[in-house]
Amino acid sequence: MPSPFILDRSSVTQIMAWVLAALLPAIATYVWLFGPGILVTLSLATVTALAAEAAMLKVRGYPVQPFLLDLSAIVTAWLLALSLPSLAPWWLIITGTLFAIVVAKHLYGGLGQNIFNPAMVGYAVLIVSFPVQMTHWAGPLELSSAPLTLAQSTSVIFGDDVPKSTLDAVTMATPLDSLRTGLLRQLTVDEVMTAPIFGRFGGTGFEWLAAAFLLGGLLLWALRIISWHVPLTFLAGVWLTAGFLHFYDAGRFGPPWFHLFAPSVMLGAFFIATDPVSGATTPRGKLIFGLSAGFLTMAIRTWGGFPDGVAFAILLMNLCVPLIDQYTQPRIYGGARKAKEPPA
Amino acid sequence: MSRELFKFKGGVHPPEHKAESNGRPIHAAPLPRKLVIPLRQHIGNPAKPVVEVGERVLKGQMIAAADGPISTAVHASSSGTVTAIDLQPVPHVSGLPDLCITIETDGRDEWIAHAPLDYRAMAPADLRTKLRDLGLAGLGGAVFPTGAKLNPGASGHCPTLIINGGECEPWITCDDVLMRHHADEILQGMAVMRHMMGSTEILVGIEDNKPEALDSMRSAAAKLDFAVEIIAVPTLYPSGGAKQMTEILTGKQVPSGKRSTDVGLQVFNVGTAYALARAVHHGEPLISRLVTVTGHVLRPQNFEVLIGTPMHTLITLAGDRDGTTGVLMGGPMMGMPMPTLDAPVVKATNCLLVESKELFPPLPKALPCIRCTRCADACPAELQPQELFRFAKAGDFGRAQEYHLFDCIECGCCSYVCPSHIPLVDFYRYAKSEIWAHEKDKRAADLARERHEFRQFRQEREKTEKAEKLAAKAQAKRAELAAEPAVVGAAPSDADAKKALIAAALARAQAKKSDAAPKNVDHLTPEQLQQIDEIEARRAKIRELARQPLESEEKNT
C-alpha cells in the first residue's frame, strides 16, 4: 500500500448521517405544525429507496452492504419526501422515489456519478406528470378544523378511494400557490396576503418549517459538511431578485422575506443545492451556481407555470455544472493558470 | 514574536505522535559488521565507484565519486574491507535492488586524514565542488545535492535564507532532537550557508509543537554576532514542505515551475545545516545521520546511525515487538513501506516507523468520489484533486496536466481527508508515470521521424547530385565534340550530342522515378525493423540515464 497510511475519521456514511440529523429539526417542526402525516411519507420513501437501491446494486453487480450503509439513498428519500405534499398518495411517493433512485441515480452510474440531484429529478417528474396530486398539502394545524391523526393520515395516503370532500377538508393551497392564484385573479399582493395562510414572514406554519430547515442548514455549515458559498448565494439570489421585483411593483410581486421563508427555498439552499455530486465544485463556481439557482427560482415563481421553482432551478443549474467548473478553476499555488508542460 | 506570519492554504492536522520518541537522548547505533552503501542516495547521477573489491578503506574515505554537477560522492562510514560491489536491496519506492558497495567492517573505526575547510578563503565554486565530494545532500527528504543548492545564481546573492525545522510529519522527531542537542552546530552550518548565499535575512521556522527545540535554538542564536530570527510556526501538516515554510515565513509563493532562488530565497533543512557544519568545521563527509525509530517498538528513540547500517539492527536496538505488520521509511503521510529490512539506512532515512494493526489499521475500502471537495480544501498546492482524480481514472492525462497535475507535491492531505477513502495520491503518481512514459515514447518517435526525413532528404540530394553530374558530363562531352568539328565532321557530332541528351534525360527520368517511390519505413524487412527497435531501445536507455529528474526543491517532511 502506498502513502499516506493514515486517514482522517470521516466517511461518506458520517456525512450522510449528519445530513439526516440536520433534517430532524425540520421533521419535528413538520409534525408539530402540520400533523404526523409526514412520518408516513418519510417511511414509505425510505423503504422504497432502500429496496430500489439494493435491487439496482445487485443488478449492476456492486456489493450491496457497503453502498446501502453509505445512507445516500435515505438522504435522497428524505429530501424527496420533504418536498412532496404531506398527503400525497402512496403511489406518488413510490413512483417519485423509484425514479430518483433507479433512473436519476443508478442509470447515471450510481453514487457520485449522477448529473442531476436525484430527489429533484423525482420531484420534477411528479409535478410534471401528476400536478393535481401534487397539491395535496395538509394545511397548518392552527388553520385546520379537524386535524388528522397518524392513522387518518395513513389511510388518506394509502386510501385507494378518498372522497374528494375529505381531501378538500384537510388540504389547503400553499402560501406560494395562494399568492400565485390571487395575482392571476388580478388581486394585489396586499389583498392576497390578508388570507390567514400568510404569516409574519412566509406562510403560517410554513415559515417555522423554513426556519427549522435553516437551523439544520446552519448545523451542517458549523460542522463543515457544507460550505457557505452555495446556501448564501442561493438565498441572496432569491432575496435580491424578489426584492428588486417587489421594489419595482409591490402590488404585483410578493415581498422578498415571504419568498425567502418558503420551506422549499431553505431546503433547496442548504440541503439540495449543496449536493456535492451534482453541484459546482470550485469556490467561484459555487457562487455562480447558488446565485443563478436563486435567481431562476424566482424567475420560475414569477413567470413560470409552477407556483414554486426551486427544483427546476437546481436541475437547470446541475446542467451547467461542467461548464461552470471548467471556467472557474482557481489559481493554484505559485500562480500558474495556463496548462503547463511536464518536466523533462 | 513580532514577525507577521502567513498561512498557506489547506493542510491537515493528523495526530502528532512526537512524544513517543523525542524524550530520549540520542544514542549512537553500534558499528554493524557489514555496511551496505548504495551509490544512488541523492537526486541526480549515481556516484561512480572508485574502490575495488578486496580494497581496505578507512572511515570517511570516498568510495564512489560524484558524477557531474548534480551528484554527490559516497563515503565509507567505517574502516574495513570492500567485499562486494553489486546489486543489493535498497530503500527505494520501486522495490528494485540497486548498485551498492558492501564493506566488511574491522571494528577499528579508523578515520582517514581530514581537516577543517577554510571556507571563507575558498572560491565559491571550489567550495561547492568540495561539498559535493564530501557527499552532502539535503536531509529533509528530497536529498538534493547541497553543493548545487548553495548557489545564489547570477545575482551573486540570495537575500533570504530559510532554515526549515518544521518537521511536520507525524511520528518523526530527528530534527526536533537534533535542534535540542545540536543547536550550535546547526547555526554554524547556517553561517556557512549565509556566507555562500550572501543572505542578509535568516529565518528559522520551527513548528510550535517543539518548544524545547525552539528554546534551544533561540539561546544558541543569541550567541551569534548576526541576526537570526527563530520563528515558531503553527503546527499544521505540511508546514515543513519547503514551499509551505516559505509562504508561512515570507508570504511569498514560489512561482509554479520556478526555483525558490528566482524569488530571492533558498530553503535548507536543519539536518543539512548540521551536516554542513560537520563538513566545514571538521572536514567530515556525510557518513551518518539521525534516524527516528518509533511506532510499534519498545523504546522509540533517535539514533545516530552510520549510512549503510541494515535497518533491522535499529529495530532490534529499539526493541522489536510481536504484532509488527510492517515498517515504513519516513512518516505515515509520505513514507514508503520497506519490502525488506536488510535494506540499509541511507542519507534520506529520517525515520523507521514500525507498524502494527493497532497503530495503523488497514485502510477501509474506497467508495466512489462524491465531489465533496474536502480534498481541494486540504490541498496545499491549491489544486482541484477531485478533478485530477477524475481525469487520472479516465486516462485523460492531457486534462490532468491542464489541471496542473505536476504541481502536486504528493503530500497526501487529499487522501487523508477523503471521506470515500480513495487513495488519491496513488492515482496522481500513476498519471504522472504514464505521462512520463508517453513523453519518452513521443521523443523517441520524433527522433525516428527526424532521422527518417533526413535520410529521405539525403537520398534525394544524392540522386539530384548524380543526375547533375551526368548532365554536366554529357554537356562537357558535347562541348568537346563541338570543339573539333573540322577533324571528324559535323554529322557524328550531332549524333553524339543527341546521345548525350538522351543519357541526360534518362538520368533525370531515373532520378524522378526514385523520388516517386521513396524508401520509407513501411517497406522495411523484419530484420531491419528489429535492428531499428534495438537501436531505439539502446538510445532510450542512454537518454534515460542521461536525464535525471532535476528537483530544485528540498522537501522536508
Interface residues (C-beta under 8 A of the other chain):
Chain A: M1 P2 S3 P4 F5 I6 L7 D8 S10 S11 V12 Q14 I15 P66 F67 D70 S72 G110 L111 G112 Q113 P276 V277 G279 T281 T282 D325 Q329 P330 R331 I332 Y333 G334 G335 A336 A339 K340 P342 P343 A344
Chain B: F8 K9 V12 P14 P15 P170 K243 Q253 V254 P255 S256 G257 K258 L328 G330 P332 M333 M334 G335 M336 P337 E355 F360 L363 P364 K365 L367 P368 C369 I370 R371 C372 T373 R374 A376 P380 A381 E382 L383 Q384 Q386 E387 Q401 E402 Y403 H404 F406 D407 E410 G412 S415 Y416 V417 C418 P419 S420 H421 P423 V425 D426 R429 K432 I435 W436 E439 R547 P549 L550
